[in-house]
Amino acid sequence: MFLQQGSLLLSFDPEKTCDVTLPHWEPRARQVQALREKVTYLYEHLPRSVTREDVCISFIEAFQTGWQVSLAEGLLTAGGEKLKDHLLATKYKDLAAILPCRNDERHKVGEVF
């Protein structure tokens, strides 16, 4: 499971976004241009050959380097489970009811849901 603040867009299509979120908004061209100016995405800054898996691996490597920790794939440790439960009960208590990670479900580290 990845926990992060905000979202990282790999790609972005301002025209499709306008079609979905602002279908009747006029003038459409101005809204599309505003989205182009305000929204950035990873493929805009990196080669198109970068895959979602490449991005995930890079995040894991950067996290390990930056925090000087070693991540291992598998189930959470007892300490990790305890920390998860504490965070769900305190910091994320308003989200706990809608998150798919419950006390009776064990998710693997690195699993995206």
C-alpha positions in Angstrom: 0.0 0.0 0.0 1.3 3.4 -0.9 0.4 6.3 1.4 1.1 9.7 0.1 -0.3 13.2 0.2 -2.1 14.3 -2.9 -1.9 12.6 -6.3 0.7 12.1 -8.9 -0.7 12.1 -12.4 1.1 9.9 -14.9 -0.8 11.4 -17.8 -3.5 14.0 -18.2 -6.0 15.0 -21.0 -7.5 18.4 -20.3 -10.1 17.9 -23.0 -11.4 14.7 -21.6 -11.4 16.2 -18.2 -13.6 19.1 -19.4 -15.9 16.6 -21.1 -16.5 14.8 -17.8 -16.4 17.6 -15.2 -17.5 20.6 -17.2 -19.7 19.2 -20.1 -21.8 22.3 -20.4 -19.3 25.0 -19.4 -18.6 27.7 -21.9 -16.3 28.8 -23.2 -14.8 25.3 -23.3 -11.5 26.3 -25.0 -10.7 28.6 -22.2 -11.3 25.9 -19.6 -9.1 23.5 -21.5 -6.3 26.0 -21.7 -6.6 26.8 -18.0 -6.3 23.1 -17.2 -3.2 22.9 -19.4 -1.6 25.7 -17.6 -2.4 24.5 -14.1 -2.0 20.8 -14.2 1.2 19.0 -14.6 1.8 15.3 -15.1 4.8 13.0 -15.0 4.9 12.1 -18.7 5.1 15.8 -19.5 8.6 15.8 -17.8 9.8 12.2 -18.5 10.1 10.1 -21.6 6.9 8.3 -22.7 8.7 5.0 -22.3 8.4 5.2 -18.5 5.8 2.7 -17.2 3.7 2.8 -14.1 5.9 0.0 -12.7 9.0 2.1 -13.3 7.4 5.0 -11.4 6.5 2.7 -8.5 10.0 1.2 -8.3 11.5 4.7 -8.4 9.3 5.8 -5.6 10.3 2.8 -3.5 14.0 3.3 -4.2 13.8 7.1 -3.4 11.9 6.4 -0.2 14.4 3.9 0.9 17.3 6.2 0.1 15.7 9.4 1.5 14.6 7.8 4.8 17.5 5.3 5.0 15.2 2.3 5.5 14.8 -1.0 3.7 11.4 -2.0 2.5 10.4 -5.7 2.0 7.5 -7.1 0.1 5.1 -9.1 2.2 2.7 -8.7 5.1 3.0 -5.8 7.6 5.1 -6.6 10.6 3.4 -6.5 14.1 4.8 -3.0 14.5 3.5 -2.0 11.1 0.0 -3.3 12.0 0.1 -1.5 15.3 1.1 1.8 13.6 -1.6 1.3 10.9 -4.3 0.7 13.6 -3.1 3.8 15.5 -3.1 6.0 12.4 -6.6 4.8 11.4 -7.9 5.5 14.9 -6.4 9.0 15.1 -5.0 10.8 12.1 -7.3 9.1 9.6 -10.3 8.3 11.8 -12.7 10.1 9.4 -11.4 8.0 6.5 -11.3 4.6 8.4 -14.9 3.8 7.5 -14.3 4.0 3.7 -10.7 2.7 3.4 -10.6 -0.9 2.2 -7.9 -1.8 4.8 -9.7 -3.1 7.9 -8.3 -4.8 10.9 -9.6 -8.2 9.6 -7.9 -7.7 6.2 -4.1 -7.9 5.8 -2.7 -6.2 2.8 0.7 -6.7 1.5 3.3 -4.0 1.6 3.5 -2.4 -1.9 -0.1 -3.4 -2.7 -2.1 -0.6 -4.3 -5.8 -0.5 -3.7 
